[in-house]
């Protein structure tokens, strides 16, 4: 298997843009119509995820150890779509037909062999991971909605009780799906693990988001939804050690940082935590009661609420990081940032300018990009999953 040849051919195929995933899925569904039910009705987002996933795999095809972790997570996660070992050959066939179509005269027996070998490796790792995961966790957990509160027009806070204990670490993300919707959306729980096993989700209805809209507008107490295996560690506290923290949140990006505060409280550690929670207007602070309760409960926690828009300064907007940098010097702390893409990218740039290094900055990236040292975002994008509204 020639890695350089694979990368060069994929670069040529990608030059055809949206036609590539369109041709691939058309081929797959025509030749194996039984696979159509595994995908959402609206395939627009899925087409982008296919190209991103293949691009990541090809770019790391010569780094098998690094690639194996990603593929293992992907294989285990795909169980929630009822993907079985017998489905992988169908995908491989459609992929080779697609590559041959777009490469035209550049397609050769050697290249066909390279791609067949690469896909064989991918499918073997994913199938083995799925089989191993089956012995540990179900494809999904069924959870009952025990509380559903509409906090604003488009934001709801849900409390869920899984039938069986769903282990997770604060900062991880859990796939959520409604039985009537063929897609998944990833949310970070807004709580540390509880004795009763319940999970709190903060959901903003995203434009065109079938899952998020259903959760906000179309669910009620007593309804059942599905939860997938928690993934990711980029927003977990593991890499921060015992360092003091600066937490920057906006919108429903507050949810995973709320869970981190609860985790620090449960640890009984001596670390100091400064929390800045932002919203565009005062009316958009949808979880003020919880913020105030945390602020009054712990002496080690300093909380500042930041209203972004100011009627007296039209055109200007204050992010939580802007206020934080006015208030103090944070170069000795680890910083966790969660919110809309623009907020995250603005925060990271501002923090880097004042001397914080990459190892201190914990976020899931901006621009909906895929890959970092963890798999949470990767799995979400590669799994036909929606993503978290304005939070991530």
N, C-alpha and C positions, 0 to 999 in steps of 0.2 A: 504494500500500500504506500503510494508515493504522496506524502503530505503536501509537498509543494504543488504537485499537479492538482490535487484536490482543491487547494486554496485558489489557485489560478482559475480553474474551471468555475468555481462558485462565484468568483468575482465577475466573470463574464456573464453568468446566468443572472446575477443580481442587477446587472445593467438594464434588464428588461422590466424592472420595477414591479408594479402590481399585477402584471400579466402572469408572473411566475406562480404565486399562490392561487390565482384564479384558475390557471390551467391545472395545477396539481389537484385541487379539490374537485374540480369538474371531472378529472380522470378517475379519482378515487371513488366518487359517488356514482359515476356511471358504471364502473367495473365492479364495484362492491357496494351496492346500494344499502346493505345492512349497516354500513358504518355511518350513514347520515344521521341516525338518531343519537349518536354520541356527541354531536356538535350543536351549538346554539342556532336558533332560527336565523338570526342576523349574523352573518359571517364576516362582517367588515373588520372587526377587531381581530378576529382569529387569523385573517390573512397576514396581518402584520406580525403576529406572534410566531407564525410558521417561519417566516424569513429570519426573524431575530434568533429563534432557537437553532435553526440550521447554521446560521452564521456563527453562533457561539461554538457549536460542536465542531465545525470545520476549522475555525481559528485555533482550537485547542486539540486537534486530532493527533498531533505529535506530542501531547502531554497527557498520556493515558491516565496517570494517577489523578491528576487534577480534574480531568473530565469525568472520571468514574463517579466521583461524589455527586456531581450535578446530575448525571444520568440516573444514578440510584434514587435520588430524591424525586426525579421526574417520573421514573417507573412506578415507584410506590404511590405517588400522588395520582397518577392516571387511573388507579383502581376505582376512583369515585365516578368515573365515566363508564364503568363496566368494561374497560379495555382488557382483553384477554390475550394470551400468547398467540392464538391463531389470527389475531388482527394485524400483527406486525408484518407478515409477508405482504399483505395487501397494500400497506403503506409503502413498503419498500419497492414494490412493483410500480406504484404511481410515481414515486420519486424518480426512479430510473427513466421512466417514460418522459417525465417532465424535463429532466436534464438533457436527454437525447434530443428532445424537441427544440430547446432553446440553444443548445450548442451546435446543432446542425452538422456541418462538415467537420467541426472540431471534435466531434464525438468519435471515440475509437474503442477498440476492444480493451486496450490497456486501461483507459479511463473508466470504462464500464466495470472492469475488475476492481479498480481502486474504490469506486463508489459502493459496489456490492460488498466488499470487505469492510468498508467503514460502517455501512448500515448494519451489517451483520454484527459488528462489535457493539454498536449502539443498542440494537434490539436484544442481544444476549444480556447485557448489563441491566437494561430496564426490566426484562422479564425476570431475571434472578432477583432483583430488588423487590419487585412486586410480590414474588412468591415468599420471600423472607418477611416482608411486611405483613403479609396475610396471617402469618403465625403469631403476630404481636398485636396488631390493631385491625379493627374492621375497616372496610373502605370508607365508611362515614358513620357518624353517630347521629341518632335521632334525638332531637331536643325539643322540649315543650316550652312555649313562650309563657312565662309566669307573670311577666309585667311588660306593659307596652305604654310608654309615655311619649306623647308628641310634645316636644319642647319648643319648637318653632314650626313654621309652615312646612319646612322640608327636612327637619331633623327629629329623629326619634331615639329614645334610649330604651333598649330592650334588655330584659333579664331572662336568660334561658336556663333550663334545667335538663342536661343530657340524661338519657336513661342510664348510661354507664359513665363512670368517671372519665373525664377527658383531661389528661395531664397536659399542662403547658407551662411555659416560663414567661413571666411578664416581659413584654416587648416582642414576643412572637406574634404570628398572625394565623388566623383560622379561616379556612374556606367555609363559606356559607352559601347554601342554595335552598330555594323553595321547591318542593316536589313538583310544582307545575311549571317550573322554569328550567330549561336545559342549559344553564350556565352557573358559574360560581363567582362569588365576589369575596375578596379577602379583607378581613377586619382584625385589628388588634384588640383583644379584650381590654376593657377599661378597669380591670381589677386584678390583683394578685390572686392566686388560687385560694378558694374558700373551702371551709370545712363541709359546706353543703353541696359543693361541686357546681354551683351556679356560675354563669358567665354573663358579664354585662357588656353589651355592644352599643356603640354610638354610631348611628347610621344617618348619613345625609343622602337624600334622594338625588342621584346624579342624572343629568339629562341623558335620556336613552338607556339608562341603567335598569335592566329588567329586574334584577335581584334587589337593588337598593330601593327602587320604587315600590316593589312588592312589600319589602320589609317596613317601609315607612307608612305607606298608604293602604296596603291590602292585607295586613296581618292583625291579629287580635290575640288576647290572652286565651290559651288553650290550643292554639294552632301549633303544628309541629313543623320544624324545619330540619335540614341536614347540616351537619358540621364535619369538616374534613380535618385530617391530621394537622396539628400545628407545625409551622415551618419557620425557619429563619432565626438568626441570632444577631443581626446588625443593630437592633435596638435593645438588646438585652444588656444587663449590667456586667456580664462576665469579663469583658475586655477592659472594663474601667477599674478593676481591682477594688481597692478600698478608697479610691480618690473621692474628693468632694465633687459635687455635680452642679452644672448649670443646665436647666431644662427649658427649652424654648418650644412653645406650642401655639398653633393657630387652628381655628375651626375644629373639626373632629379629630385633628391630629393630637388633641389633648388626651384622647383615650389611652394610648399606650404609655404616655408619660404619667398619667394618673396611676396606672398599674405599677410603674417604677417607684413612685412615692410610697405606695402601699407596701411594696417589697422592702424598701429601706426601713420603713417602720417595723415590719415584721422581723427584720434582721437584728434590730436593736443596735445597729452600728452607730459610731460616733461621727459619721460623715455629715458635712453640712450640704444642704441642697437649696439652691435658689431657683425658683420657678417663675417664668414669665409666660402668661397666657394671653394671647391676642385674639381680637375679633375686630371686624370692620366697624361695627357700631356697638353701643352698650346693649342694645336689644338682642345682639347675636351671641352674648355670653349665655349659652343654653344650659350650662352646668354650674352656675354661680354658687348654688347652695353647697355642692360638694367641694368646690374650691375653697370656700370660706371655712367649711368644717375642717378640712385638712390644715389650713393655715392656723386655725386656733388650737389645733390638737398637738402640734409638735414644735418645740422650741428651735429645733435644728432646721426648720423649713421657713424660708422667706418667700412670700408670694406677692407678685406684682401683676395686676391686670392692665393690659395695654389696649387702648382704643385706637385703631389705626387711622380712621378718617377724622378730620377736624374741619368743621364748617368754616372756621376762621382762616383756614389755610387750604383753599381748594387746590386740588392737583397734587397735594403732598400726602404721603402715607407713611405712618410709623409702624415698623415691624417690631416684634418683641426684641429682636437682637439690637435694634437701634437704641431702645430704651436701656437695655442691659449694658451696652458699651458706655453709655453716659454714666451709669450708676457705679461701675467698678471695673477692676482689672481681673479677668478670668483666666489668665494664662496658666494658672496652676490646676485648673479643673478639667474634668472631662465634660463634654457638652453633647447633649442629645437634642436633636432638632426634628420636629415632625409637624407637617402641615402641607399646604399646597405647594406645587413644584416651584413657583416663583418665590415663595417665602423661604423654602429650603435653600435654593441656589443663592438668594440674596444673603441669607444668614451665613452660609459657608464662606462666601467671598469676604464678607465683613470680618469674620473671625480669623480667616487666614491673613488678612491685611494687618491685624494687630498682633500677629505672632503665634497663633495657635497652629499646631501641626496636625497632619491628617490623622495620626493615631489618637488624638484627643477628640476628634469630631465623629459623632455617631449619627447616621441618618441613612435613609434608603435611597438617596440620590435624587436628583431633579431630572426633569425631562423624560420621566418614565423609563430611564435606562435600565438595563438588565442586571449587569453582572458585577459583583464585588466579591468579597470573601465569603459571603453567605448565599443561601439559595432561596430565601423567602420570596424576593421579588421575581427571581428567575422562574421558580415553580409557578407562581401566580400567573405570569405572562404566558408561559408555555402550556398552561393547562386549560386554555380557553376560558380563563377566569377574567371577570371584570376586576377593577381595582377600586380602592376605597374612596370614592367620591373626592372631596377636597382634601382628604387627610393625607393620602400618599399618592 
